Amino acid sequence: MKKKIIFTGGSGRFAKVFRKLNYKENIFFPTSKQLNIESLKSIKKYLNKINPTHLIHAAALSRPMKIHEKKIIKSINTNIIGTANIVKACYEKKIKLIYFSTNHVYPGIKGNYKETDPVLPINKYAISKFGGECCVQMYENSLILRICMTENPFIHEQAFNDVEANFMFHDEFAKNLLKLIDQKGIINVGGPTQSIFSFARKNNKEIKNISAKKIYGDKYPLKQSMNINLYKKSIR
């Protein structure tokens, strides 16, 4: 059966890149007015209209990270309650759910985290995304993608030289997303393990390198890398 996919967060940074690709599948990008994730009634109404086979849930409150410190209620309503509503609606209609999470759910202490490793979100943004994960994991017909990606080109003028991660650009992941959507469970998504500075410098030789340890102290999570073997296997 041909896939019919709803993509929430259609006006977001990743979606703008993803939408430029040519799809064989029917993909719908509802506005927040058409599908308000904070309203279960709104979600059900749109799902009944489209009758999708899959729902990719990318709608979220993300940057700036400080917003999750300042606007806790908004963070909870969007990332946790909104995701819970999506799960409820998908469960009732037996729709395959794909959830965009973050590599920041891991502690960032040892690096090379596998999908089966214990989690310990490193900030309130990560806590809100993990709250969403908890809802999604209750629904077996689902896939959680713990992603480490950013815009191309790198938007900041400086980058940490002592933080190890798996950054990749949106366009790199966009071309592989549909290869994953029939998987279930959890998949770490990202590029090769390297410092954030090394990643950013490939496209911007003028970027300045800074030390997270010097700025934030010894407790800052410097080893944020994931094991991405399952992702690489899944996109072959």
C-alpha positions as CSV (number, residue, x, y, z in Angstrom):
1,M,0.0,0.0,0.0
2,K,1.3,3.4,-0.9
3,K,2.3,5.5,2.1
4,K,0.3,8.6,3.1
5,I,2.4,10.7,5.6
6,I,1.5,13.6,7.9
7,F,4.5,15.7,8.9
8,T,4.0,17.9,11.9
9,G,6.2,21.0,12.3
10,G,6.0,21.7,8.6
11,S,7.2,25.3,9.0
12,G,10.2,24.3,11.0
13,R,13.9,24.5,10.0
14,F,14.3,20.8,9.1
15,A,10.9,20.7,7.3
16,K,11.9,23.5,5.0
17,V,14.8,21.4,3.8
18,F,12.8,18.2,3.7
19,R,10.0,19.7,1.6
20,K,12.4,20.5,-1.2
21,L,12.9,16.8,-2.0
22,N,10.8,15.0,-4.6
23,Y,8.6,12.4,-3.0
24,K,6.9,9.3,-4.3
25,E,4.7,9.2,-1.3
26,N,1.9,11.6,-0.4
27,I,3.2,13.9,2.3
28,F,1.0,16.5,4.1
29,F,2.4,19.4,6.0
30,P,-0.5,20.8,8.1
31,T,-0.2,24.3,9.6
32,S,-0.6,24.6,13.4
33,K,-4.1,25.9,12.8
34,Q,-5.0,22.8,10.8
35,L,-3.4,20.5,13.3
36,N,-2.8,21.9,16.7
37,I,-0.8,19.3,18.7
38,E,-2.0,20.8,22.0
39,S,-5.6,19.9,21.1
40,L,-6.5,16.2,20.8
41,K,-9.7,17.2,19.0
42,S,-7.8,19.2,16.4
43,I,-5.4,16.2,15.8
44,K,-8.2,13.7,15.4
45,K,-10.1,16.0,13.0
46,Y,-7.1,16.3,10.7
47,L,-6.2,12.6,10.9
48,N,-9.8,11.6,10.0
49,K,-9.6,13.9,7.0
50,I,-6.3,12.5,5.7
51,N,-6.3,8.9,7.0
52,P,-2.5,8.6,6.9
53,T,-0.5,5.5,7.2
54,H,2.4,7.3,9.0
55,L,2.8,10.4,11.1
56,I,6.2,12.1,11.5
57,H,6.1,14.2,14.6
58,A,8.8,16.9,14.3
59,A,6.8,19.8,15.8
60,A,8.5,21.0,18.9
61,L,9.7,23.9,21.0
62,S,13.5,23.9,20.6
63,R,15.8,26.9,20.3
64,P,16.9,28.9,22.1
65,M,17.6,26.4,24.8
66,K,17.0,29.0,27.5
67,I,13.3,29.2,26.5
68,H,12.8,25.9,28.4
69,E,14.1,27.5,31.5
70,K,12.0,30.6,31.2
71,K,8.8,29.2,29.7
72,I,8.4,25.8,31.4
73,I,4.6,25.6,30.8
74,K,5.1,26.3,27.1
75,S,7.8,23.6,27.0
76,I,5.6,21.1,28.8
77,N,2.5,21.9,26.7
78,T,4.3,21.6,23.4
79,N,6.9,18.9,23.8
80,I,5.3,16.6,26.4
81,I,1.5,17.1,26.3
82,G,1.5,17.8,22.6
83,T,3.4,14.6,21.9
84,A,1.1,12.7,24.3
85,N,-1.9,13.9,22.3
86,I,-0.2,12.7,19.0
87,V,0.4,9.3,20.6
88,K,-3.2,9.0,21.7
89,A,-4.5,9.8,18.3
90,C,-2.1,7.5,16.4
91,Y,-2.9,4.7,18.8
92,E,-6.6,5.0,18.2
93,K,-6.2,4.9,14.4
94,K,-3.3,2.5,14.3
95,I,-1.0,5.0,12.5
96,K,2.7,4.4,12.5
97,L,4.4,7.2,14.5
98,I,7.9,8.5,14.0
99,Y,9.1,10.9,16.7
100,F,12.0,13.4,16.5
101,S,13.9,13.3,19.7
102,T,17.5,14.5,20.6
103,N,20.9,13.1,21.4
104,H,20.8,15.3,24.5
105,V,18.7,12.7,26.3
106,Y,22.0,10.9,27.0
107,P,24.2,11.9,29.9
108,G,27.1,13.1,27.8
109,I,29.7,11.6,30.1
110,K,31.3,8.7,28.3
111,G,30.2,9.1,24.7
112,N,29.4,6.5,22.0
113,Y,26.0,5.9,23.5
114,K,24.0,3.0,22.2
115,E,20.2,3.0,21.9
116,T,20.0,0.6,24.8
117,D,22.2,2.8,27.2
118,P,20.6,4.5,30.2
119,V,19.5,8.1,29.6
120,L,19.9,11.2,31.7
121,P,18.8,14.4,29.9
122,I,21.4,17.1,30.1
123,N,19.1,20.2,30.1
124,K,15.4,21.1,30.3
125,Y,15.0,21.0,26.5
126,A,16.2,17.4,26.7
127,I,13.9,16.6,29.6
128,S,10.9,17.9,27.6
129,K,11.9,15.7,24.6
130,F,12.4,12.7,26.8
131,G,9.0,13.4,28.3
132,G,7.7,13.0,24.8
133,E,9.7,9.8,24.3
134,C,8.1,8.3,27.4
135,C,4.7,8.7,25.8
136,V,5.9,7.3,22.4
137,Q,7.5,4.3,24.0
138,M,4.1,3.3,25.4
139,Y,2.9,2.8,21.7
140,E,4.6,-0.2,20.1
141,N,3.9,0.9,16.5
142,S,6.4,3.7,16.8
143,L,10.0,4.8,16.0
144,I,12.0,7.3,18.1
145,L,14.9,9.1,16.3
146,R,17.5,10.5,18.6
147,I,18.9,13.1,16.3
148,C,22.0,15.4,16.3
149,M,21.6,17.8,13.4
150,T,21.7,21.5,12.5
151,E,21.3,24.0,9.7
152,N,23.7,24.3,6.7
153,P,25.7,26.4,7.0
154,F,26.5,26.3,10.7
155,I,24.7,29.3,12.2
156,H,27.0,30.2,15.1
157,E,30.2,32.3,14.9
158,Q,32.0,30.0,17.4
159,A,31.9,26.3,18.3
160,F,33.2,24.1,21.2
161,N,36.5,22.4,20.6
162,D,36.1,20.1,23.5
163,V,32.6,18.8,23.0
164,E,32.3,15.5,21.1
165,A,29.1,14.9,19.1
166,N,27.6,13.6,15.9
167,F,26.4,16.7,14.1
168,M,25.1,16.4,10.6
169,F,23.3,19.0,8.4
170,H,19.6,18.9,7.8
171,D,20.0,18.1,4.1
172,E,22.1,15.0,4.9
173,F,19.3,13.6,7.1
174,A,16.4,14.7,4.9
175,K,17.5,12.4,2.0
176,N,17.5,9.4,4.4
177,L,14.5,10.0,6.6
178,L,12.0,8.0,4.5
179,K,14.3,5.0,4.6
180,L,13.7,4.7,8.3
181,I,10.0,5.2,8.8
182,D,9.1,1.5,8.7
183,Q,11.5,0.7,11.5
184,K,10.5,0.4,15.1
185,G,12.1,1.1,18.5
186,I,14.9,3.7,18.8
187,I,17.6,4.8,16.3
188,N,20.5,7.2,17.0
189,V,20.8,9.5,14.0
190,G,23.9,11.7,13.2
191,G,27.2,12.0,11.4
192,P,30.7,10.9,12.3
193,T,31.9,11.5,15.9
194,Q,34.0,14.7,16.1
195,S,34.3,17.9,18.0
196,I,31.6,20.5,17.2
197,F,34.4,22.9,16.1
198,S,35.8,20.3,13.7
199,F,32.3,19.8,12.2
200,A,31.6,23.5,11.9
201,R,35.0,24.4,10.5
202,K,34.5,22.2,7.4
203,N,32.1,24.8,6.0
204,N,33.4,27.9,7.8
205,K,37.1,28.4,8.1
206,E,36.6,31.6,10.1
207,I,34.7,30.0,12.9
208,K,36.2,30.6,16.4
209,N,36.9,27.7,18.7
210,I,35.9,28.0,22.3
211,S,36.1,25.6,25.4
212,A,32.8,24.5,27.0
213,K,34.8,23.3,30.0
214,K,36.4,26.8,30.5
215,I,33.0,28.5,30.2
216,Y,30.7,26.1,32.1
217,G,33.1,24.1,34.3
218,D,34.0,20.5,34.8
219,K,30.4,19.2,35.0
220,Y,29.5,20.2,31.5
221,P,28.8,17.0,29.4
222,L,31.7,16.9,26.9
223,K,31.2,13.4,25.5
224,Q,27.8,13.7,23.7
225,S,28.5,11.2,20.9
226,M,26.3,8.3,20.0
227,N,26.9,5.0,18.4
228,I,25.2,5.4,15.0
229,N,25.8,1.9,13.6
230,L,22.1,1.0,13.5
231,Y,21.4,4.2,11.6
232,K,24.1,3.4,9.0
233,K,22.7,-0.1,8.6
234,S,19.2,1.1,8.2
235,I,19.9,3.6,5.4
236,R,21.8,1.2,3.2
